[in-house]
Amino acid sequence: MGKSKKGTSNHSYSMSRQKYRMNNVTINIKHWFAKAFNTSILQKSRMPWVDYLRGIAILLVVYRHALIGIERSGIIIPQYLMTANMIFYSFRMPLFFIVSGLFIGGTLAKKNLKQIAFIKFENLLYPYFIWAFIQITLQIILVKFVNSDRGLKDYTYLFYQPRALDQFWYLPALFNATMIYVLIKTKLRPQPWMQIVLGLILYFVSPLITDISMLSDWMEFYLFFAIGDIGATFFFKDSVQRFFKSPLTLLALIPVFTATQLFYLTQPEEYYRNNLLGQTEFLAIAFIGCLSMFVLAFRFQAWKTAPFLRIIGFHSLYIYVIHVLVIAFFRVLLTKLIGIYNPFVLLICDIAFGVSIPVMFYNLVVKDNIGWFLFSLRKPGTTRPPSSEKLKVVHSKVE
C-alpha cells in the first residue's frame, strides 16, 4: 500500500509540474501575442471610431494591391473580386485625406509651423524615402520572382513620379497637401470657403500634370483634406455625433451607398480621371462612400466588435509601407513552392499576411529599438522637438 501511495503522489506531482509548464507556455504565448499586436491600445482612452475607420481603409488598400499582384501573375480573377475592388477604390483614398484633415486643427492649436513640418517630415516623407528605396532595390534584385520590372531609373521617381512606385505615392501627397494647406491657413488666413474653392480648382487641374505626380497627387486630394479640417468644426458637435452614431443613419445610407456604387461601376476608371463630368461625378460618389464609412465606424464602436480592426487601424502607416513586399513574398511562396493558384485562397492569405506581418514587425522589431531608424529620424528616448507624443501623430496620418 505504501508503494501505491508513493506512486500516486509521484504521479500527482508529475501532473502538477506538467500543468504548471502548460500554464507557463500559455501565459508566454498570450504575452507574445499581446506584444506582437500591441493589444494594450484597446484599453487606452482613445476615439475607437478613428481606429475602426483607418482599419477599414487600410484593409481595402491591402485588398487592392493583393488582387492586382495576383492578376499580374497571370492568374484569372473572378469578376466579382474585380468589381469589389472598383467599389472600394471610389472612396478609399479620399477617406484617408478627410480623416487627416479632421485633426490638423488640433495640431495647429498645440504646435507651431516648424514643429509641424518636422513631425510630418519624420512620419511621412522619411519612411517614404526609406521604404520606397528598400522596395525598389528588392524588386531589382528579385526581378525573376516579382511582377515589377524595375531599373536604376526608378530611383529617380522618388523625387517627381511617386505614382510609379506602387503604393508609396500617398505619403508625399499627404505631406505636401498638409504643409501647403497649413501654410495657406496660417500665413494667408483665408475664409474656409476659399480653401474649398482652391481645392476644387486644384482637383480639376490635377489630371493635366500627371507626368509629375509629386504635384498632381496632392492637388487631387487637397480638397478632401480641406473638407476634413473645415468639417471638423461641425463634426465634433454633439448633434452631429449623434447623427453618425444612430443605427437609423446607417440603414438610410445603405441604399444610397449601393446606388452610387452601382452607378460608379457603369464607367471605366479612366472616365473619372480624364473627364470633367466624370471628375464631378466622382466627387459625389466619394463623399457618399466616405460618409458611409464614417457611420459604419461609429456603429463598430457602438457594437464594441471586431477589435482587430482597431489594432489594424492603429498600425495603418506600418501596414501601408510594408504590405506590398509581404504579399509579394507570400504570393511567390504559395504559387512557386507550394503550387497554390486558386485566386480566392491566394487573396485571403495575402491579405492576412499583408496585414499581420507589418504589425508584428513594427511591435517586435521597431518598437524594441532594433529597427527604429526605419520609421524615425531619432532613436526612441532621445531628445525631440516639443510635441505631445508620437501616438497623436499616427492618428493624423495613414495612413
C-alpha positions in Angstrom: 0.0 0.0 0.0 2.9 2.4 0.8 4.3 2.0 -2.6 1.0 2.6 -4.1 0.5 5.8 -2.2 4.0 6.9 -3.1 3.4 6.1 -6.8 0.1 8.1 -6.7 1.9 11.0 -5.0 4.7 11.0 -7.7 2.1 10.9 -10.4 0.2 13.8 -8.9 3.4 15.7 -8.6 4.3 15.0 -12.2 0.8 16.1 -13.3 1.1 19.3 -11.3 4.5 20.0 -12.9 3.1 19.4 -16.4 0.1 21.6 -15.7 2.5 24.3 -14.4 4.6 24.1 -17.6 1.5 24.2 -19.8 0.2 27.3 -17.9 3.6 29.0 -18.4 3.6 28.2 -22.1 0.0 29.6 -22.4 1.0 32.7 -20.5 4.1 33.2 -22.6 2.1 32.8 -25.8 -0.5 35.3 -24.6 2.2 37.7 -23.6 3.9 37.4 -27.0 0.6 37.9 -28.8 -0.2 40.9 -26.8 3.2 42.4 -27.5 3.3 41.5 -31.2 -0.1 43.0 -31.9 0.0 45.8 -29.2 -3.4 44.8 -27.9 -2.9 47.2 -25.0 -4.2 50.0 -27.2 -7.7 48.5 -26.9 -7.7 49.5 -23.2 -6.5 53.1 -23.8 -8.7 56.1 -23.7 -8.9 56.9 -27.4 -11.6 57.5 -30.1 -12.3 54.0 -31.3 -14.1 55.1 -34.4 -10.8 56.6 -35.7 -9.0 53.3 -35.5 -12.1 51.4 -36.9 -12.1 53.9 -39.8 -8.4 53.5 -40.5 -8.7 49.8 -40.1 -11.4 49.6 -42.8 -9.5 51.9 -45.1 -6.1 50.0 -44.9 -7.8 46.7 -45.4 -9.2 48.0 -48.6 -5.8 49.2 -49.6 -4.2 45.8 -49.0 -7.1 44.1 -50.8 -6.5 46.1 -53.9 -2.8 45.6 -54.0 -3.1 41.9 -53.3 -5.6 41.5 -56.1 -3.5 43.4 -58.6 -0.5 41.3 -57.7 -2.4 38.1 -58.3 -3.8 39.3 -61.6 -0.3 40.4 -62.8 0.9 36.9 -62.1 -1.3 35.7 -64.9 -4.0 34.1 -62.7 -7.6 34.6 -63.8 -9.5 36.7 -61.2 -13.3 36.1 -60.8 -15.2 39.2 -61.9 -16.9 39.7 -58.5 -13.5 40.2 -56.9 -12.6 42.8 -59.5 -15.9 44.5 -59.1 -15.4 44.8 -55.3 -12.0 46.3 -56.0 -13.6 49.0 -58.2 -16.2 49.8 -55.5 -13.5 50.2 -52.8 -11.4 52.4 -55.0 -14.1 55.1 -55.3 -13.7 56.3 -51.7 -10.7 54.7 -50.1 -8.0 57.4 -50.6 -10.4 60.4 -50.2 -11.3 58.8 -46.8 -7.6 58.9 -45.6 -7.3 62.6 -46.5 -10.5 63.6 -44.9 -9.6 61.9 -41.6 -6.2 63.5 -41.6 -7.8 66.9 -42.2 -10.1 66.4 -39.2 -7.2 66.6 -36.8 -5.0 69.2 -38.3 -6.8 72.0 -36.4 -5.9 70.3 -33.1 -2.3 70.0 -34.2 -2.2 73.7 -35.1 -3.5 74.6 -31.7 -0.6 72.9 -30.0 2.3 73.3 -32.3 4.0 75.9 -34.5 4.7 75.6 -38.2 8.3 74.4 -37.7 7.2 71.7 -35.3 4.5 70.5 -37.6 6.9 70.4 -40.6 9.4 68.3 -38.6 6.8 65.9 -37.4 5.2 65.5 -40.9 8.6 65.0 -42.5 9.7 62.4 -39.9 6.4 60.5 -40.1 5.5 60.8 -43.8 8.5 61.7 -46.0 11.2 59.9 -44.1 9.5 56.5 -44.2 8.5 57.2 -47.8 12.2 57.5 -48.9 13.4 54.7 -46.7 10.8 52.1 -47.7 10.4 53.1 -51.3 14.2 52.7 -51.7 14.1 49.3 -50.0 11.2 48.1 -52.2 12.8 49.3 -55.4 16.1 47.6 -54.5 14.4 44.3 -53.7 12.4 44.4 -56.9 15.5 44.9 -58.9 17.4 42.1 -57.1 14.5 39.7 -57.2 13.3 40.6 -60.7 12.8 36.9 -61.6 10.3 36.4 -58.9 8.3 39.7 -58.8 5.8 41.3 -61.2 7.6 44.7 -61.3 10.2 45.4 -63.9 12.5 47.9 -62.0 15.7 49.6 -63.0 18.0 52.3 -61.8 15.8 54.9 -63.3 13.1 54.0 -60.8 15.1 55.6 -58.0 14.6 59.0 -59.7 10.8 58.6 -59.5 11.2 59.1 -55.7 11.5 62.8 -56.4 9.0 63.5 -59.1 6.8 60.5 -60.0 5.8 58.5 -56.9 2.7 57.2 -58.7 5.1 54.9 -60.5 6.3 53.4 -57.2 3.3 51.2 -56.3 1.5 52.3 -53.0 4.1 54.9 -51.9 2.6 58.0 -53.7 0.2 58.6 -50.8 2.9 59.6 -48.3 4.4 62.5 -50.2 0.9 63.5 -51.3 -0.3 63.8 -47.7 2.8 65.6 -46.7 2.5 68.1 -49.5 -1.2 68.6 -49.0 -0.8 69.1 -45.3 2.1 71.5 -45.4 0.6 73.6 -48.3 -2.8 73.7 -46.5 -1.2 74.7 -43.2 1.0 77.4 -44.9 -2.0 78.9 -46.6 -4.2 78.7 -43.5 -1.6 80.3 -41.1 0.0 82.9 -43.4 -2.8 84.0 -45.7 -5.7 83.2 -43.3 -8.4 82.7 -46.0 -12.0 82.1 -45.3 -13.0 78.4 -45.2 -14.9 78.7 -48.4 -11.8 80.0 -50.2 -10.0 76.8 -49.2 -12.8 74.8 -50.7 -12.7 76.8 -54.0 -8.9 76.4 -54.1 -9.3 72.7 -53.6 -11.9 72.4 -56.4 -9.6 74.2 -58.8 -6.6 72.0 -57.9 -8.8 68.9 -58.2 -9.9 69.7 -61.7 -6.5 70.8 -62.9 -4.6 67.9 -61.4 -5.2 65.5 -64.4 -3.3 67.9 -66.6 0.1 67.3 -64.9 0.1 63.6 -64.1 3.5 63.4 -65.6 4.8 64.9 -62.4 2.7 63.1 -59.8 4.6 64.7 -57.0 2.5 67.7 -57.9 -0.7 66.2 -59.2 -1.3 63.8 -56.3 -1.5 66.4 -53.6 -3.5 68.7 -55.9 -6.1 66.0 -56.5 -6.7 65.3 -52.8 -6.2 68.8 -51.3 -9.9 69.3 -51.4 -10.6 66.3 -49.3 -8.0 67.4 -46.7 -9.6 70.9 -46.6 -13.1 69.4 -46.1 -11.8 67.3 -43.2 -10.4 70.4 -41.5 -13.3 72.7 -42.2 -15.8 69.9 -41.4 -14.2 69.3 -38.0 -15.9 72.5 -36.7 -19.2 70.7 -37.1 -18.1 67.1 -36.9 -17.4 67.0 -33.2 -20.6 68.7 -32.2 -22.9 66.5 -30.1 -25.8 66.7 -32.6 -23.6 65.7 -35.5 -22.0 62.9 -33.4 -25.5 61.6 -32.6 -26.3 61.5 -36.3 -23.2 59.4 -37.1 -23.9 57.1 -34.1 -27.5 56.4 -35.0 -28.3 53.0 -36.4 -31.0 54.6 -38.5 -28.4 56.7 -40.3 -26.6 53.5 -41.4 -29.8 52.0 -42.5 -30.7 55.1 -44.6 -27.2 55.2 -46.1 -27.1 51.6 -47.3 -29.4 52.0 -50.3 -27.8 55.4 -51.2 -24.3 53.9 -51.0 -25.4 50.9 -53.0 -27.0 53.0 -55.7 -24.0 55.3 -56.1 -21.5 52.4 -56.3 -23.6 50.7 -58.9 -23.6 53.9 -60.9 -19.8 54.2 -60.4 -19.4 50.8 -62.0 -21.0 51.9 -65.2 -17.9 53.7 -66.3 -14.2 52.7 -66.5 -11.7 54.1 -64.0 -10.2 56.5 -66.6 -13.5 58.2 -67.1 -13.4 59.6 -63.6 -9.9 60.9 -64.0 -9.8 62.4 -67.5 -13.3 63.7 -68.0 -14.7 66.9 -66.4 -18.1 65.3 -65.9 -16.5 62.1 -64.6 -14.5 64.1 -62.1 -17.6 65.8 -60.8 -19.5 62.6 -60.5 -16.5 61.0 -58.7 -16.7 63.8 -56.0 -20.3 62.9 -55.2 -19.6 59.2 -55.2 -16.5 59.6 -53.0 -18.3 61.8 -50.4 -21.2 59.3 -50.1 -18.7 56.5 -49.7 -16.7 58.3 -47.1 -19.8 59.3 -45.2 -21.0 55.7 -45.2 -17.6 54.5 -43.8 -17.8 57.1 -41.0 -21.2 55.9 -40.0 -20.1 52.3 -40.2 -17.0 53.0 -38.0 -19.3 54.6 -35.4 -21.5 51.5 -35.5 -18.5 49.3 -34.9 -17.6 51.5 -31.9 -21.2 51.2 -30.5 -21.2 47.4 -31.0 -17.7 47.1 -29.5 -17.0 44.4 -32.0 -14.1 43.4 -34.3 -11.3 44.7 -32.1 -8.8 43.5 -34.7 -10.0 46.4 -36.9 -8.9 48.9 -34.2 -5.4 47.2 -34.0 -5.1 47.3 -37.8 -6.2 50.9 -37.9 -3.7 52.0 -35.2 -0.9 50.4 -37.2 -2.1 51.6 -40.6 1.1 53.5 -41.5 3.3 50.5 -41.0 1.0 48.2 -42.9 0.8 50.8 -45.7 4.6 50.9 -46.3 5.4 47.2 -45.8 2.4 45.2 -47.1 3.3 45.1 -50.8 6.7 43.4 -50.0 4.9 40.9 -47.7 2.1 40.0 -50.1 4.6 39.6 -53.0 6.8 37.2 -50.9 3.8 35.1 -49.9 2.3 35.1 -53.3 5.6 33.7 -54.7 5.9 31.2 -51.9 2.3 29.9 -52.3 2.4 29.7 -56.1 6.0 28.7 -57.0 6.8 26.5 -54.0 3.5 25.1 -52.8 1.6 25.2 -56.0 -1.5 27.1 -54.9 -3.1 29.0 -57.7 -6.7 29.4 -56.5 -7.2 33.2 -56.6 -9.5 33.3 -53.6 -7.1 31.3 -51.4 -4.2 33.5 -52.6 -6.2 36.7 -51.8 -7.2 35.6 -48.3 -3.6 34.5 -47.5 -2.1 37.7 -49.0 -4.4 39.9 -47.0 -3.9 38.0 -43.8 -0.1 38.1 -44.0 0.0 41.6 -45.6 -1.8 43.0 -42.5 -0.4 40.9 -39.7 3.3 40.7 -40.6 3.9 44.5 -40.7 2.1 44.9 -37.4 4.3 42.2 -35.8 7.4 43.6 -37.4 6.8 47.1 -36.0 5.9 45.9 -32.5 8.7 43.3 -32.2 11.5 44.9 -34.1 11.0 48.7 -34.5 9.4 49.4 -31.1 12.2 47.4 -29.3 14.8 49.9 -30.8 16.2 47.4 -33.2 14.9 48.9 -36.4 13.9 52.3 -35.1 15.7 54.0 -38.0 13.3 52.5 -40.5 10.5 54.8 -39.3 12.1 57.6 -37.3 15.0 60.1 -37.5 15.7 59.7 -33.8 16.0 56.7 -31.6 13.2 56.5 -29.1 14.1 58.0 -25.8 16.4 60.7 -27.3 15.5 64.4 -27.2 12.9 65.5 -29.7 11.4 68.9 -30.6 8.5 69.7 -28.2 5.4 67.7 -29.2 2.6 65.9 -27.4 3.5 62.4 -28.4 4.1 60.1 -31.4 0.7 58.4 -30.8 -1.2 61.5 -31.9 0.9 61.9 -35.0 0.0 58.4 -36.1 -3.7 59.4 -35.8 -3.2 62.3 -38.1 -1.7 60.3 -41.0 -2.2 56.9 -42.7 -2.1 56.3 -43.5 
